[in-house]
């Protein structure tokens, strides 16, 4: 089996490189990454059981046809994912997240290679109550250039009739990986707490419910799609659980009792709570096993020297 992973050295991809050899022994894992984030550490101590190949290339410039030729699946993770900072670099986000996806998808369609595309539950925006993939397009209200680029990409992929693909709308990722990032809750909150900083929470968000995804569930979902060949042009929410920010804060407080919370303003100011359903993906035979408590404990342990 040959699997190509764009953006393979990032938070999700670096964990995926650790897991796929267990799921697909002997697989060739081709990592396409521009290394702008310099996450060389994601390539340290890779497990046995797979053949790895790194291509230091940019999806906006690379000749993708020879890279993707013969792949059994393309896992398209390459993206700018920081929603809060995307307002200040909207053109760059559009180029990488949308134009980059177009280039990868067109190459996949030309070669008959199936594509896993990663969107976000942030496309639901200001929806209230329980929402799922049946939500009408006019009711989707992405609240950042990042989320807008993901929804635009979803729509463009759906218009490619010859492309075998699946769209996974991931909840906000938390958990530990070799390429771990700390720009979104839960990880950001743990970083702040372990550094003795107040946890900064958007003023309207403390008791609002949002969807979150344990990184272990995220990589298991990718393996599930590849194993089941679930390239049926469907959209699936992938969510471990829906939590309020207060739920997360109180879980961190079990490890850092003296943490402080500071309410701040943000350009992303969703006014409503929403609960994202993962029932459609569960119906394909996938079950979540992630734990907020364990993931926070693991992240705290990773940073334990800061509180020594």
Helices and strands as residue ranges (DSSP letters): E 2-6, H 11-23, E 28-33, G 40-43, E 51-56, H 64-68, E 73-76, G 84-89, H 90-93, I 94-99, H 100-111, E 115-120, G 121-124, E 129-131, G 137-139, H 145-158, E 165-170, E 172-174, H 187-194, E 199-202, E 209-214, H 215-228, E 235-238, E 241-244, H 245-253, E 261-264, E 274-276, H 279-282, H 292-302, G 304-307
